[in-house]
Structure formats: structure tokens, C-alpha cells
């Protein structure tokens, strides 16, 4: 008995299946793009936290902060486990690899006030993900990788002033790519009594 090898791209589509048309791609669900962007950025956060050796918890109800990220290490001075609060945002309005040292991102003033509060017992960071406009460009998979596009950047908005009537544009540094090394460095600073 001969066993068929799987097709490189998965199970071959039926020639009568309208979803197999290469011009339109697979049949995607009807969930709103913004809801899908939220799911994508949560996946990014989970991957970064896993690689950094951090645990995640989601406050319920959320009260304006999406996630708590905790990092345990005996080298921390303030406690053996430190925590930061993370607010996630995503946009497809900023292109990948933004030119210059920063890019602008607009927040509702009420949200900015929460993120900018100082002093705080638990530090907060804003993580902004830049995603392609088209969903079929968000991920790419191969035998040795899963690529998420495009990138997350982080900033600490403590002390940031409100400048707009209802919304304020903040500047996100392009040098602050949010990955596992960045998260470990943030947690090391917080663990020594500093700021993110």
C-alpha cells in the first residue's frame, strides 16, 4: 500500500471549491478587521513573553489595561517577581519600517491619562503593532518558522502631557522594538527599582 505525501501547502483544494481561486485566497471569516488585529497582537505578546520567560495574566474586568506581564528572577532587587502593565494597540495606517526616529500614534485623552499617571506602584507600557492592511499578509509559515508582520514597538508614557482636545498624538520610538530581549531588559530595570 502506497502512502501519499502531503502537499507542500497543505491539503489540496477541490477544483470545484470557489475558495481555491488563487486570486481571492482562502475563505476568511467575517470577524471585523480591528478584532482580528487585537487577536494578532495578543499572539505577538504571547510569543515575546514565552521567549522572555514571563507569565501573562489578563485583568478582569480590564479597566483600560490589557495585560499584566510578570518576570521572576532571583537577581531582582525589589522582589523576586516583578510585574508591568501592558496596553496593546495596532494600526495599519503606519507603513513598516517607519522613517525617522519616531512615528505618531493617537490615543484618546482618557486612555493617555491612565498610561501617563505618575508615580505608580506598577509601571505601564504602551505596545503598538504595525500590521499590513491586508490580512493575508499578516503571517507566513514555513517548516522552520512562523513570521508575524510587521512589528511591535513600545514606549513608557509616564508623565506625558495631554495636548489635544479629545485625543493626543504620542511619539513611538522606532528604536524600541518589542521583542524578548527588550522585555527582559525592561524587567531587569524594573526589578532593580527603575522604570521600564
C-alpha positions in Angstrom: 0.0 0.0 0.0 1.5 3.4 -1.0 1.0 6.4 1.2 0.6 9.8 -0.4 2.9 12.6 0.7 1.1 15.8 1.9 1.0 18.7 -0.5 3.6 21.5 0.4 0.8 24.0 1.1 -1.5 21.6 3.0 -4.5 19.6 1.7 -5.1 20.3 -2.0 -8.3 22.2 -2.6 -11.0 20.7 -4.8 -11.1 22.2 -8.3 -14.8 22.9 -7.7 -14.2 24.8 -4.5 -14.6 28.6 -5.0 -12.2 29.2 -2.1 -9.3 27.7 -4.1 -9.1 30.5 -6.5 -5.6 31.9 -6.2 -6.8 35.4 -7.0 -9.0 35.6 -3.9 -7.1 33.3 -1.5 -8.8 31.2 1.2 -12.3 32.0 2.5 -11.6 34.1 5.6 -14.1 34.7 8.4 -16.2 37.8 8.7 -14.8 39.0 12.0 -14.1 42.7 11.9 -10.5 43.6 10.9 -10.0 45.5 14.2 -11.0 42.5 16.2 -8.6 40.3 14.2 -5.8 42.9 14.7 -6.4 42.6 18.5 -6.0 38.8 18.2 -2.8 39.1 16.2 -1.2 41.5 18.7 -2.1 39.2 21.6 -0.4 36.4 19.7 2.7 38.6 19.3 2.7 39.4 23.0 2.4 35.7 24.0 5.3 34.8 21.7 7.5 37.5 23.2 6.5 36.7 26.8 7.2 33.0 26.2 10.7 33.6 24.8 11.5 36.0 27.7 10.3 33.5 30.3 7.5 35.7 31.5 4.0 34.9 32.7 0.9 36.7 31.5 -2.4 37.5 33.1 -5.4 39.4 31.9 -7.2 41.6 34.3 -10.9 41.0 34.5 -12.7 43.3 34.0 -10.0 45.1 32.0 -10.3 48.7 33.2 -8.1 50.1 30.4 -5.1 47.9 30.7 -4.9 44.7 28.6 -2.3 42.5 30.2 -0.1 42.1 33.2 3.4 40.6 32.4 5.4 39.1 35.3 9.1 38.2 35.3 10.6 36.1 38.1 14.4 36.1 38.8 16.4 35.9 42.0 18.6 38.8 40.7 15.7 41.3 41.1 16.3 43.7 44.0 12.7 44.9 44.7 11.1 41.4 44.7 11.8 38.0 43.3 9.0 38.6 40.7 8.2 42.0 39.1 5.2 43.0 37.0 4.4 45.6 34.4 1.1 46.5 32.8 0.8 46.4 29.0 -1.6 48.2 26.8 -1.8 46.9 23.3 -2.7 48.9 20.2 -2.4 48.1 16.5 -2.6 50.1 13.3 -2.2 49.6 9.5 -2.0 53.4 8.9 1.7 53.5 9.6 3.9 51.7 7.0 6.5 49.1 8.1 10.0 50.4 9.0 8.8 53.9 9.7 11.2 56.6 8.6 12.8 58.6 11.3 13.4 58.1 15.0 9.7 58.1 15.9 6.2 57.7 14.4 2.9 59.2 15.6 0.1 57.3 17.3 -3.1 58.9 18.5 -4.7 58.0 21.8 -8.0 59.1 23.4 -7.1 61.5 26.2 -8.8 59.4 28.8 -6.6 56.5 27.9 -3.4 58.6 27.8 -4.1 59.9 31.3 -4.2 56.3 32.6 -1.0 55.4 30.8 0.8 58.7 31.8 0.0 58.7 35.5 3.0 59.1 37.8 4.1 58.0 40.3 2.8 54.4 40.1 3.1 51.2 42.0 3.2 49.1 38.8 4.7 50.6 35.7 2.8 50.6 32.4 4.0 50.5 28.8 2.2 51.0 25.5 2.9 48.5 22.8 1.9 49.4 19.3 1.9 46.9 16.5 2.2 47.9 12.8 0.3 45.4 10.6 -0.2 45.2 6.9 -3.6 46.4 5.7 -4.4 43.1 4.0 -4.9 40.1 6.4 -3.4 37.6 4.0 -0.1 39.4 4.6 -0.1 39.2 8.4 1.6 35.8 8.8 3.8 33.5 6.8 4.6 29.9 7.8 7.3 27.5 6.8 8.8 24.3 8.1 11.2 26.2 10.3 9.4 29.4 11.2 6.2 31.4 11.7 6.6 35.0 10.7 4.3 37.7 12.2 4.2 41.0 10.3 5.2 43.7 10.8 6.5 44.7 14.2 5.6 45.9 17.7 7.2 49.0 19.3 7.0 50.0 22.9 7.1 53.2 25.0 6.7 54.4 28.5 4.3 57.3 28.6 4.7 58.2 32.3 4.3 62.0 32.6 3.2 62.5 29.0 1.0 65.7 28.8 -2.4 65.7 27.2 -2.3 68.2 24.3 -5.4 67.6 22.2 -9.0 68.4 22.9 -10.2 64.8 22.9 -7.2 62.9 21.5 -3.4 63.3 21.7 -0.7 62.1 19.4 2.2 60.5 21.1 5.6 59.6 19.5 6.7 56.0 19.5 10.5 55.5 19.2 11.4 53.2 16.3 14.5 52.0 18.1 12.3 50.4 20.8 11.3 47.2 19.0 9.3 45.0 21.4 10.9 41.5 21.4 12.0 39.1 24.1 15.4 40.9 24.7 13.6 44.2 25.1 11.1 42.7 27.5 13.9 41.1 29.6 15.7 44.5 29.7 12.5 46.3 30.8 12.0 43.7 33.5 15.7 44.0 34.7 15.3 47.7 35.0 12.0 47.4 36.9 13.5 44.6 39.0 16.3 46.9 40.1 13.8 49.6 41.2 13.9 51.7 38.0 11.5 52.4 35.2 10.8 50.5 32.0 
